[in-house]
């Protein structure tokens, strides 16, 4: 094994096989007084990777140091390995960020004595929508929250979202559009429907009451038909971005930033970073976009307020790390209005396959 990277045991696995390499490395680290605990990155699969973990760990004697296992590999092989380890009392995890979080908590008193730079620390309010989210942990089904429900969470975090009214009938639509002012936007709400534009559930730039009425009637003819509607003002922005969070099955939540709107799937100009993030990393994300010049102000448009954009990504990342039921957050478009990001549409997906 290379001296500069002594716990990289792959060279030993190539020569002696994974079972023997894992056994000796875990024993050596467990016996080393300089090591307080370990995270074992374990590929659980078939063939030579079908490991007898009970045998590998048989020589580890009490008192045990904290040993946590981060499992990757095919579901079938991984599940049998997980069951074997947990039957023997060894904690297993499928996401590295959860593994590290648990390990850190075991040494919390020590950690408090060590000064570390703050990365994206975020205190979430507990009442209201976040209490509702915590309650979703017990529901054994994937749940898609539409833009109105999603944006309630963003507002709780102090993030700017488009003004909107939930209405149930034609009269409510006409009244809300009149109060907000024309041009207006009408959106139909159908449970579980993510791509509303393709489904005919979004009508933009409605200039008067007659156009609102026509848009409303057209949506009532759809199958499935909306149960309620949203009325919003038609905002004018200089740029449409897409931001969000995607939870990787092994590495946990990652933040996404890209050019957005209806062209997001055409341009595919997006970049990703694992969370938590700090503002410097977010500025680097923006610089990595092919269309990064658009964020600096293009042909007279107002430059994007990068501190506000960083605030969005930091808080969404913190939200996903705080509530691990969140599988995905999608804000598209995040409209840039006079340089400031405003969420116009959004979706949050809560996952059903939640376990450690």
C-alpha positions in Angstrom: 0.0 0.0 0.0 1.4 3.5 -0.8 2.8 5.3 2.2 1.0 8.5 1.4 -2.4 6.7 1.3 -2.1 3.8 3.8 -5.8 2.9 4.0 -6.1 2.5 0.2 -6.1 -1.3 0.3 -6.9 -1.9 -3.4 -3.3 -3.0 -4.2 -3.6 -5.6 -1.5 -7.0 -6.8 -2.8 -5.5 -7.2 -6.3 -2.8 -9.5 -4.8 -4.5 -11.3 -2.0 -8.3 -10.9 -2.7 -10.8 -8.6 -1.0 -11.7 -10.9 1.9 -8.1 -11.0 3.3 -7.4 -7.3 2.6 -10.6 -6.2 4.4 -9.8 -8.5 7.3 -6.3 -7.2 7.9 -7.0 -3.5 7.3 -10.0 -3.5 9.7 -8.0 -5.4 12.3 -5.0 -3.0 11.9 -7.1 0.1 12.2 -9.0 -1.3 15.2 -5.8 -2.1 17.0 -4.1 1.3 16.2 -4.3 3.6 19.2 -4.2 6.6 16.9 -7.5 5.6 15.3 -10.7 6.5 17.1 -13.2 5.0 14.6 -13.5 4.0 11.0 -15.9 4.1 8.1 -15.5 1.0 5.9 -16.3 1.6 2.2 -17.6 -1.8 1.3 -18.4 -3.0 -2.2 -21.0 -5.7 -1.8 -21.6 -7.9 -4.8 -21.0 -11.3 -6.4 -18.2 -13.6 -7.2 -15.0 -12.5 -5.3 -17.1 -9.6 -3.9 -19.5 -12.0 -2.1 -17.8 -11.5 1.3 -18.3 -13.5 4.5 -18.4 -10.4 6.7 -19.0 -12.5 9.8 -15.7 -14.3 9.2 -13.9 -11.1 8.3 -14.9 -9.4 11.5 -14.6 -12.5 13.8 -11.2 -11.4 15.2 -12.4 -7.9 16.3 -12.7 -8.0 20.1 -14.4 -5.8 22.6 -14.3 -3.0 23.5 -15.2 -2.1 20.0 -14.3 1.2 18.4 -17.0 2.8 16.2 -17.0 0.9 12.9 -19.6 2.0 10.4 -20.1 0.4 7.0 -21.0 2.4 3.8 -22.3 -0.1 1.3 -22.3 0.2 -2.5 -22.9 -2.3 -5.2 -25.9 -4.2 -6.8 -29.0 -4.2 -4.6 -29.1 -8.0 -4.3 -25.6 -8.4 -3.1 -25.7 -5.3 -1.0 -28.9 -6.3 0.9 -27.6 -9.7 1.9 -24.4 -8.1 3.2 -26.4 -5.4 5.1 -28.5 -8.1 6.8 -25.4 -10.0 7.9 -23.7 -7.0 9.3 -26.7 -5.7 11.2 -27.4 -9.2 12.6 -23.9 -9.0 14.1 -24.6 -5.5 15.4 -22.6 -3.4 12.9 -24.3 -0.2 11.6 -24.7 0.0 7.9 -25.6 2.9 5.6 -26.3 3.5 1.9 -25.3 7.2 1.8 -21.9 8.5 2.7 -23.2 11.8 4.1 -25.5 9.9 6.6 -22.5 7.7 7.5 -20.3 10.7 8.2 -23.1 12.5 10.1 -23.5 9.5 12.5 -19.8 9.2 13.0 -19.5 12.9 13.8 -22.3 12.7 16.3 -20.4 9.9 18.2 -17.5 12.4 18.8 -19.6 15.5 19.4 -18.0 16.5 22.7 -14.6 16.3 21.0 -15.8 18.2 18.0 -17.0 21.1 20.1 -13.4 21.6 21.3 -12.1 21.9 17.8 -12.7 25.1 15.9 -13.7 24.4 12.3 -14.7 26.8 9.5 -18.5 27.2 9.2 -19.8 25.8 5.9 -23.6 26.1 5.3 -25.1 26.1 8.8 -28.8 26.7 8.7 -31.3 26.9 11.5 -34.7 25.8 10.2 -37.9 27.0 11.8 -39.9 24.1 13.3 -43.6 25.2 13.0 -45.9 25.1 10.0 -44.8 23.5 6.8 -41.6 21.9 8.3 -43.6 20.1 10.9 -45.8 18.8 8.1 -42.7 17.6 6.3 -41.3 15.8 9.4 -44.7 14.0 9.6 -44.2 12.6 6.1 -41.4 10.3 7.4 -44.1 7.7 8.3 -45.8 7.6 5.0 -44.7 4.6 2.9 -45.2 6.1 -0.5 -43.5 8.5 -2.8 -45.2 11.9 -2.5 -44.9 14.7 -5.1 -45.6 18.2 -3.7 -46.8 20.7 -6.3 -45.4 24.2 -6.7 -47.8 25.9 -4.3 -46.9 23.4 -1.5 -43.2 23.6 -2.4 -43.1 27.3 -2.4 -44.6 27.5 1.0 -41.4 25.8 2.3 -39.2 28.3 0.4 -41.1 31.2 1.9 -40.5 29.8 5.4 -36.8 29.9 4.6 -37.0 33.6 3.6 -36.6 32.8 -0.1 -38.5 34.9 -2.7 -41.3 33.3 -4.6 -43.9 34.6 -7.1 -47.1 35.9 -5.6 -50.1 33.6 -6.3 -53.6 32.8 -5.3 -55.3 29.3 -5.0 -58.8 29.4 -6.6 -61.5 26.9 -7.2 -63.8 28.4 -9.8 -64.0 30.9 -12.7 -65.1 33.7 -10.5 -62.1 33.3 -8.2 -59.8 33.2 -11.2 -61.2 36.5 -12.7 -61.1 38.2 -9.3 -57.5 37.2 -8.6 -56.3 38.2 -12.0 -58.0 41.6 -11.6 -56.4 42.2 -8.2 -52.9 41.1 -9.3 -53.1 43.0 -12.6 -52.7 41.8 -16.2 -50.9 40.1 -17.9 -51.7 37.0 -15.7 -50.8 33.3 -15.6 -53.3 30.5 -14.9 -52.1 27.1 -13.8 -54.1 23.9 -13.2 -53.3 21.7 -10.2 -53.4 18.0 -10.8 -52.0 15.7 -8.1 -48.7 14.1 -9.1 -48.3 16.1 -12.4 -44.8 17.4 -12.6 -44.6 18.6 -16.3 -47.5 20.9 -16.3 -46.7 22.8 -19.6 -46.7 19.6 -21.7 -50.0 18.6 -20.1 -51.7 21.9 -21.1 -51.9 23.0 -17.4 -50.1 26.3 -17.9 -51.4 29.4 -19.8 -49.1 32.4 -19.9 -49.4 36.1 -20.7 -53.2 36.3 -20.4 -54.0 39.9 -21.2 -57.7 40.3 -20.1 -60.7 38.6 -18.5 -61.8 36.9 -21.7 -58.4 35.2 -22.1 -58.5 34.0 -18.5 -62.0 32.7 -19.1 -60.9 30.8 -22.2 -57.8 29.4 -20.5 -59.9 28.2 -17.5 -62.5 26.5 -19.8 -59.7 24.8 -21.8 -58.2 23.3 -18.7 -61.6 22.0 -17.5 -61.8 19.9 -20.7 -58.5 18.1 -19.9 -58.4 14.6 -18.5 -57.6 14.5 -15.7 -59.1 17.9 -15.0 -57.6 20.2 -12.4 -59.1 20.2 -8.9 -57.9 23.8 -8.1 -56.0 26.5 -10.0 -53.2 29.0 -9.4 -53.3 32.6 -10.6 -50.0 34.5 -10.7 -48.8 37.8 -12.2 -46.8 37.4 -15.5 -43.4 38.3 -14.3 -40.8 39.7 -16.7 -37.3 38.6 -16.1 -33.9 38.8 -17.8 -32.9 35.1 -17.4 -34.4 31.8 -16.4 -32.3 29.4 -14.3 -32.9 25.9 -13.0 -31.7 25.0 -9.5 -32.4 22.0 -7.3 -31.3 19.1 -5.2 -30.9 15.5 -6.4 -30.2 12.7 -3.8 -27.6 10.3 -5.1 -28.1 6.8 -3.6 -24.5 6.5 -2.5 -23.3 10.1 -1.9 -26.5 11.8 -0.7 -27.8 15.2 -1.8 -26.1 17.2 -4.6 -27.0 20.7 -5.6 -27.8 21.5 -9.3 -27.5 24.9 -11.1 -28.1 25.5 -14.8 -29.9 27.4 -17.5 -33.6 26.8 -17.1 -37.0 27.4 -18.4 -38.6 25.3 -21.2 -35.1 25.0 -22.8 -33.5 23.3 -19.8 -33.7 19.9 -21.4 -32.4 21.2 -24.7 -29.4 23.1 -23.5 -28.5 20.7 -20.7 -26.1 23.3 -19.4 -26.0 22.2 -15.7 -23.4 21.6 -13.0 -23.5 19.7 -9.8 -21.8 19.8 -6.4 -22.3 17.8 -3.2 -23.8 19.7 -0.3 -23.2 21.4 2.1 -22.0 24.3 -0.1 -20.4 27.7 0.7 -20.7 30.8 -1.5 -17.2 30.3 -3.0 -18.2 26.9 -4.3 -21.5 28.3 -5.7 -19.6 31.0 -7.6 -17.4 28.2 -9.1 -20.5 26.3 -10.1 -21.8 29.4 -12.0 -18.4 29.9 -13.7 -18.5 26.3 -14.9 -21.7 26.9 -16.9 -21.2 27.2 -20.7 -23.6 30.2 -20.5 -22.0 31.8 -17.4 -21.7 35.1 -19.3 -25.5 35.4 -19.1 -25.3 35.7 -15.3 -23.0 38.6 -15.5 -25.5 40.8 -17.4 -25.8 40.5 -21.1 -26.8 43.3 -23.6 -28.0 45.6 -20.9 -29.6 43.1 -18.6 -29.0 43.4 -14.8 -26.3 41.0 -13.5 -27.5 38.2 -11.2 -27.1 38.9 -7.5 -24.8 36.0 -6.8 -25.2 36.4 -3.0 -28.9 35.8 -3.4 -28.4 32.9 -5.8 -25.9 31.4 -3.3 -28.5 31.8 -0.5 -31.0 29.8 -2.5 -28.6 26.8 -3.1 -27.2 26.9 0.5 -30.7 26.8 2.0 -32.0 24.1 -0.4 -29.0 22.0 0.4 -29.5 22.5 4.1 -33.2 21.6 3.7 -32.3 18.3 2.0 -29.7 17.4 4.7 -32.1 18.3 7.5 -35.0 16.3 6.1 -33.6 13.1 4.6 -37.0 12.1 3.3 -36.5 14.6 0.5 -35.5 12.8 -2.7 -35.5 15.8 -5.1 -36.1 19.6 -5.2 -36.7 21.2 -8.6 -37.0 24.9 -9.1 -37.6 25.7 -12.8 -37.7 28.4 -13.7 -35.9 30.4 -11.1 -36.6 33.7 -12.8 -34.1 36.6 -12.5 -36.1 39.8 -12.0 -33.9 42.9 -11.7 -31.0 40.7 -10.7 -32.9 38.9 -8.0 -33.9 35.2 -8.1 -37.7 34.5 -7.8 -39.2 30.9 -7.8 -41.9 30.8 -10.5 -42.4 27.0 -10.5 -41.1 24.2 -8.2 -41.6 20.6 -7.2 -40.4 18.6 -4.1 -40.4 14.9 -4.2 -40.4 12.9 -0.9 -39.1 9.4 -1.2 -40.9 6.2 0.1 -37.8 3.9 0.3 -36.4 5.7 3.3 -34.1 3.7 5.6 -30.7 4.0 7.1 
